[in-house]
Every structure is written in structure tokens, then in C-alpha cells.
Amino acid sequence: MHKQVIESARKGLRRESRELAIDARRDMGNARASLRVFALSVVIAALMGAAGWAFLAALRLATGAREAHLWLFLLLPAVNMATAWLYRNHGLRAQRGNNLVIDSTITGTPIHKRMALLTFACSTATHLAGGSAGREGAAVQMGGTIASNVASLFHVEGHDRRDLMMAGISAAFGAAFGTPLAGAFFGMEMCFIGKLDYSAALYCLTGSFVGNAVSRALGSPFAFEQIAAVPAMSPLTLAVVLAAAVAFGLTARLFTFCIRTVKRLYARFFTNYLVAAAVGGLLLAVLFLGCGLHAYGGLSEWLVPAAFTGKTTLADPLAKLGMTALTVGAGLQGGEVTPLFGIGASLGGWIGATTLGDPSFMAALGMLGVFGAALNVPVTTIMLGIDMFGASASAYFVIVTFVSYLIAGHYAVYPAQRIVTPKRRSLKGDAELSVERALEQRRAEVAEMVDANEEDC
């Protein structure tokens, strides 16, 4: 009996030893793989930091030249035609922009390196000619292209490749906007609605902070406005903030609706893509110069400080929204985030000046609310508020972010986003669909209802 007990104990010890050895080998393998992905994330972030600095420098030169020579707006038709021709004949799948980056992250499809070159050149040309666009789109496409090509070069596949792609997205945001905390979460959140991929957290944090540090070290200037005072959360203040959050969510929804409508109209009325590009560019040139809307061209970075000092009216966000929709809808390259900042800040500043008597507080909330609702990135939005304005108004950031996020529904700037957790119960049928597929399904349902009503009549 005593021998059996001893033998049983020995077997148990041997089994546990083998299990520990297997666990140790597995942990070592995981550590080596993680260290490899981490090292490649640093490489990608450093490359993106340099690319982000070069891109921002090019945009500053283009903006300065255009503001000094307004006749450059006349180049819009030629720039749009050249952009359309390049993307149609030499862009491969690059015309899909950030949606290609999302698909590549999720499916593992590689991105050709020419996408980074095309988006750099064509986005700079857009700003030189005065198109109302941003910089995030080009930055994310460059970050995604760099990450995809580094992953291919080092034969990284599967989940590790997805982590590298997310790190590249984070590096792009951190390098382009100087907001490393928000950039880290943007990489984890951009591809999905209702999901944060925490398995990539270490690499996204590394990518964003390294990309931001390199961009700043090379000379990229970043400056943020200040909230004059954060009001106490009284019933009146809360009511105004909630009403404004609804307005921000509806504005984001209108923004995406207008862009898609412009694209559909050009596709419907023009069979020749070069004719459509020429007409789109000509219309923009007439509006910018003939109607005196040139201040709403390019990044229109003046809108944010003007909003924080109460110098914007309701006409400002409407004009910027319209010109951006016409620019992006016509096919000109750039991004949507900087225009969204201007639209949200100018709308919020006007609301704040007319209700609470302080434009800066509501301008900050407007920047965050419209941005987060249009891109479907609520956690990123809260982190962005902390990056830009500190944590003193974080409770308001959370309220505005989630109210505007829910109001906007599944409309989004990025149709390729996958819906993991639908925003509302009424939208639960959209689970596991892309935004584009969910909206197509919604349009089909509406068309069926219209047809049924016509038959009844």
C-alpha cells in the first residue's frame, strides 16, 4: 500500500513536470513571436513617423502656396482628372482607400506599396488645388501600406499580421495628429463597430507613441485649443449637452449621407469617369472662387480656433460639410477627420455661444461628438478628448461621445467596417455585416415597403 502511494506520487510529479515543461516551451514560443511582432511594430512606427512628418510638411507647403495664390483653385478639374486616371489605371485596388486597409487587416490581403505613393502625391495635389479634405485618410493608407509590406517582407501571417496592421494604423494616427493615446485605440477600434481588439493593445500603443515621437522629433508641429472653463454638471448644462450631442450625431449622419449621395449622383449621370472628374472639379472651382467659399478649402484649420473664441456661425459647419462632401464625393483624395473637427467645433462653438455663453467648452465637445459618430470609434474619441483637452471634462466627453455615437446609427465614413455589436436593439440584424452591406440591406427593405404601398394604392 505504501509503495503504491509512493508510485502514484511519482507519476503525479512526472506528469506535472511534463506539463510545466510543455507550458514553458509554449510560453517561450509565444514570447519569441510577441517580441518579433513588437520589434516590427517599432520599425513600422518609425517609418510611419517619418512618412507622417513628410506628409504634414508637404501639406503645409501646399496650403501656404494656395492661400498666397487663389488661382490654384482653377487646377481642381485637372487634379481630379489626373487623380481619377491614376487610380483607375495604376492604382490596383487603392481607390478603395481606408476601406482597403480595413479589409487587408481583417482578411490578410496584401496592399501594394504604390498605394502609399499615390495617396501621398494625390492628397497633396488635392490640398494644393484647394479641395476640402483632411489628412487622416492618406496617413492611415500610408500606415497600412507600410505595415502590409513589412509583414510580407518578414513573412508574417495570420493573427500576427493583423496585429502589425493595427499597429500601422495607430502609428499613422499618432504621427498625423499628435495624439498618441487616441491613436493607440484607433488602431484597435477602426476596423470594427462594437469591438476593441485588446490582443493588439501592446503593439498599437507602441505604434502610436513611437510614430508620434518620431514625427514630433523631425519637426511636426501640433497645437491644441484650450477649454476656458468646464461648467458644473447642473440640470441646465446637462440638458444643453445632451441636446448638442443629438445635433452632433445627426450632423455626422448627414455628413456620411451627403458624401454617398454625391458619389451616387456622379455615377448615375456620367458614364465616363474622366468627364465626371472634370465636372466635379469644375463645380468645386466655381463654388470656391465664384461664390467666395475659398476659406472652406483645404484643411480649413482656422475653423477650430475661431470656434473656440465664438467667431463661428451656423453657416460655417454647413459650408464646410457641403464643400467636403462635394470634394470627397467627386473622388479627390485626402481624409475626413480634419474637416469633421472643423465642422464639429464650429457647430459646437455656435451652440455654446448662444446657450451657455462659453463657446470653447461646447466647441471641444463638438469636435469629439461629430468625429466619433462619423467614424464609429467611441473609445478613441474619449481618449482623443483627454489627449487634446485633459481629463477635467472627461465626464462630458463620455456623455457626448456615446449619445452622438448611438444617434448616428450604422452610417459611417468607412463602409468596410464590420459590425460586431450593433448600436441598438433595432439594429441587431446588422450583426456580422459590413456597414456597406447593412445599408444596402436597409435600402432594399425600404424599396420593398415602397413597392408594397404602391401596389396597395
Secondary structure, DSSP 8 states (H G I E B T S, - for coil): -HHHHHHHHHHHHHHHHHHHHHHHHHHHHHHHHHHHHHHHHHHHHHHHHHHHHHHHHHHHHHHHHHHH-GGGGGGHHHHHHHHHHHHHHH-TTGGGTHHHHHHHHHH-----THHHHHHHHHHHHHHHHT----SHHHHHHHHHHHHHHHHHHTT--HHHHHHHHHHHHHHHHHHHHS-HHHHHHHHHHTTEES---GGGHHHHHHHHHHHHHHHHHTT--------S------HHHHHHHHHHHHHHHHHHHHHHHHHHHHHHHHHHH-SSHHHHHHHHHHHHHIIIIISS-GGGSTT-TTHHHHHHTT---THHHHHHHHHHHHHHHTT----SHHHHHHHHHHHHHHHHHHHTS-HHHHHHHHHHHHHHHHHT-HHHHHHHHHHHH-STTHHHHHHHHHHHHHHTTT--S-TT-EESS-SSGGGGGGTTSBHHHHHHHHHHHHHHHHHHHHHH-
